[in-house]
Amino acid sequence: MSGTTLKQGTGEELKRLFAMLGGSISGSLGPLVGREIVVEALEPEMIEVASLVAGIEKPCALARGMMEKGFAGRVLYALFDLPDAVAMAGHLMLATDEVITERRTRSTFETEDAQAFGELGNVLFAGFGNVLREQLGNIDVRMQDHGVVQPGLDKGLFSTEPLVVFSFKLKVGEHPESIGRLVVDRATAEAWNKAPLESHDVAPDARGAAISASAQAKDDEGFESIPAAPIRGTIAAFVLQPEVFSTLRRSCRRIGFDLRRHGRGEIPNPAAHKNEVVLLDVPPGEDRRFDWCRRIKELSSSTRVVLLIHQPSRQRVVMAFMSHADVILGFPCEEADLSLKLGSILPPLPRAVPTA
């Protein structure tokens, strides 16, 4: 897993909080499975989604928790090596050592293993909630769902980037030591830290940097060549994927939107976007954004909402309609298609008043 560690002297509050969450794993799950669970904290890292997914080299058990109150809509992920999840589930069910060893070797989740891991996840996130409430106040977290993450195939699970990963060494009873992870988005991590996070600079791959710079230069050149239309409205973009913003930026210049980009961790406030357009992209795993759209439309009749749906399916398009979005479009799409859709909700240009 290729991430960057935090600079010396930054992130101390976050490290302290992560260490407490690690201790909560031992305190919550150890008595439940009847085995000593030892957690040793490692250094937190800032990482991009692609690097995190690339670093998952074997199947992991994932428990996904949804935050509430002051952090509503944010997600806390807990990942464990699958053999450890199988072992803890087996101990909870009072399986024999022989059965647990055999299941660990196969590293597969039987139905009863998954059910037991779900029970462990509920207790795990209850412990996390106790720590977070005590330290931060206006926050809670509850387990939303759980499952198995396959190597390299689950980018949609971690839809917000960049991320902050807290890795830890985990030893369950007499079983071999492994590495577990807690993952949150960077905006949440900085809120927990009560200060911005800084990472050590890592020299990028020269070829990769050259390709990136060339692509950016090409994009900028294409952007500047687009005639700038008169501004006729404001669009607040709550965008998760960089390629969406690149297309949106060109479209706004062409048709006359003042584009204001919001942070990946932000949730739109209906009161702040009256008489504006709010654009949300909806990658897989981010269906809560349909609820954001519905809430905006319920609380602000003057706000138009545009949904760009990644990997659109019949079910997701129906969800978009049910959320009362003004414009629904699948992504990827051509800039011309996006411009046509956005242009349909722009106010008309003021008519020139003839002079006598």
Secondary structure, 3 states (H helix, E strand, C coil): CCCEEECCCCCHHHHHHHHHHHHHHHHHHHHHHCCCEEEEECCCEEECHHHHHHCCCCCEEEEEEEEEECCCCCEEEEEEEHHHHHHHHHHHCCCCHHHHHHHHHHCCCCHHHHHHHHHHHHHHHHHHHHHHHHHHCCEEEEEEEEEEECCCCCHHHCCCCCEEEEEEEEEECCCCCEEEEEEEEHHHHHHHHCCCCCECCCCCCHHHHHHHHHHHHHHHHHHHCCCCCCCCEEEEEECCCHHHHHHHHHHHHHHCEEEEECCCCCCCCHHHHCCCEEEEEECCCCCHHHHHHHHHHHHCCCCEEEEEEECCCHHHHHHHHHCCCCEEEEECCCHHHHHHHHHCCCCCCCCCCCCC
